[in-house]
Amino acid sequence: MNGGKNWIPAAEKPRMRLGYGDAEKLYVDALKEAELFGPDDPRVVVTLNNFEIFYIDQGKYTTGDALIKRAQAIAEKLKHLYRRALVIVESSFGGDHPAVGTVLNNLAHLYSREGKGEAAEVSYKRALSIRERALGPNHPAVADTLKDYSALLRRNKRIIEAAALEDRAKMIQLGQEQNPQK
């Protein structure tokens, strides 16, 4: 996901220096960039969430609430689409296909962003299991799931578990760098 990603850090710097006018323009630009990928794209949700925090920090709760509602509506659509995609890929390819792991990882990421830690963890564990079996334990997609899952664990103060997953992801990445696929 790249839309909005380039503008958001630029918007954060003026906001941290209390340059709200400059930051607001950059957030507007980030939202426009994210919306180029479609009004319901996950990049729009991420950008709206950051923009909403920006307004709430200034006490502009009405504007922040409107952005929250829009982000939540998009997230609900995404959950529906991910669940639908999960049914389709499972019925088309079987429950152990790498595509199932990808959809589960995306769904887990969405649950995580919504603060639904238990649902996210179940989806991450299943995605990890599928990816390890289907792609092998040292595949880059396995490392991606490990990093995503570790971020969830870290947010939930499960630091030791998170560190173990992060270490494993780093080892996979290191192995990929030392033995690149041709």
N, C-alpha and C positions, 0 to 999 in steps of 0.2 A: 504494500500500500504506500503510494507516494503522494497522492493529492493532499494538499494541506500540510504535509509533513515538512516541506521546505519553508513555509511561511510561519508555522507555529513557533519554532524556536526564535525566529526573528521577532515575533510578537511578544514572547515571554520576556525578552531582555528589557524593552521599554516599560513593560508592566511592572517588572521588579524595581525599576528606578522611578516608579510612579508616573511615568510618561503615558498616561492612559489614552490620550488622543492619538499618539503614534501607534500604540498597541492596538487600539480599536481598528484603525485603518488596515493594519496587517492581518488582524483576525478576519475582517471582511474579505480581504484578498484571499486568505486561506480558504474561507468558505466557498468563494467563487471558484477557486481552483479545484476543490474537492467535488463540487457539484458538476464539474465537467465530466465526471465519471458516471453521472446519473444521480437523480435526487434521492435515491434510496441506497446509494453506495455506502459501504462501511466507513469510508474515509470521511463522509459527511457526518456520521455519528461522532467520530473522534473529534473532528473540528468543532462541532456544535457543543460537545462536552467541555472542551477547553474554553470556548467563547462564553458559555454559560457561567463558568467559574469566574471568568474575567468580570462579567456584569455583577455577579453576586458579591465579589470582593469590593465592588464600588457601592454596594447597597442598592443597586438597580434590580431589585428582586422581580419585578414584573417582567422586565426584558429577559432576565435569566430564566424565569419560570417558563416563558414561551419557548425558549431554546431547549429547555429540558423536555418539555412536552413533545417537541418536534423530534428530538433525538430518541425519546422513548418510543414514539410511533414508528420510526424507521427501524429501531432495534426489534420491535415486535414483528415487523414485516420480514426482517432478516431471519429471525428465529423460525418463522413459518417456512421460509424458503429453505433454510438449512435442514429442517426436519423433513420437508418434502424431498429434498435432494437425497437425504439419508435413506428414505424408503426406496427411492428410485435406484440408487447405486447398490443397495443391499439386494434388491430383487433382481437387478440386472447382472451383477457380478458376484454376488455372494457376500456374506458378512466379513470375510477376511481379506477383501480386496483393498489395495492401497488407497483407492478413491474413498472408501468408507472411512479410513483413518484420516484422510484430509478433511472430509466434511465434519467428522467428530472433533477434530482439532479446531476448526473454525467455530463450531458451535460452542465448544468449551471456552474459547477466547471471548465470545460474546457473553456467555454466562458470567465469566470472570469480571468483565467490564461492568456488568449489572450488579455485581456483588453477590451473585448466587454461587458461592464457593463450593457447596456440596455437589451441585449439578455440574459445575465446571470440572471438579476433581474426577467425578465418575467418567465424564467424557474424555478428559485427558488420559486417564488410565486405560480406557478402552482403545483410544487412538494409538497410544504408545504400544500396547500389546499387539495390535493389528500391524502397525508399521514394523515392529521388530520381527514378527513372523513373516510378513510378506516381503519386506525389503532387506532384512538382515539387521543385526544389532548395531552396525557401524554406518548405517546409511545417513546422509545429511538430513533427511526428513525426520529420522528418529531424534537427531540432535535438536531440530527445531521444536519438536514436541517436548523434549526434555527442558529446553529453555523456557518455553511458555508455561509448562507445568511448574517449574521451579519459581517463576515469578508469582504464581498464585500462592504457592507455599510460603514464600517470603512475605507476601502481604498479610498472610494469616499467622505470622510470627513462628512459622515452623522452619526455623533457620537451618538447623542441622540437615533436615531432609532436603531442603532447597539447595544447600551447598553440595550435597552428594550428587544431585541431578545436574547441577551446573558443572561440576567437575567431570562428570561423564560426558556431557555435551561438548566440553572443551577438548576432551581426549578424542572424541569422534572427529571434531573439526581439525585437530592437529593431525590426525591420521589421514584425513582427506588432503590436507596441505602437503604432507610428506609423500603421499601416493596418489597424485591426481589421476582421475580417470582420463583415458585417452579418447 
